[in-house]
Amino acid sequence: MRKYNRILYVMWNRKLKGLEVDVQVDELIIRGGNFKISLRPREIEVQGNIKSYGDYVVGKKKYCYIDFNGPLTLLDIPRVDLRSQDMEIISNFELRVTDIEVTKYLTIVTPGNFLYNYVILSNNSLGVELSYRRNVFYEQVRDGIIVYIM
């Protein structure tokens, strides 16, 4: 079986600065200048300067959050594949870029085999939505945090 891999570049500002999104069969990796986020079916690994994290329940949904210690820094990107208001489906991930005046958002709807529904990355935080029945465990590592979902 051939391993699927495609790299997309998300424009985050007008100066060709943005994010790199590496899409594989069962993993999606988002890279910026000062962070890396790996989305896997049962875990999310966040490398970067993290200020706080936690989760809370609203109705039948659980929401996890990871707040960064300051704004995310961007990469010089070689091209633009996704910009504001664009949507792309690739390897069963749905990527949407939303730009409102105060911030930008990258929403990633995950495939059905993932134990969480979607993640939203903004200029300074990451949010995750999942079923309230799921258990969430956090492991602090040297350069970030790993969120395990069961």
Secondary structure, 3 states (H helix, E strand, C coil): CCCCEEEEEEEEECCCEEEEEEEECCCEEEECCCCEEEEECCEEEEECCEEEEEEEEECCEEEEEEEECCCCCCEECCCCCECCCCEEEECCEEEEEEECCCCEEEEEECCCCCCCCEEEECCCEEEEEEECCCCEEEEEECCEEEEEEC
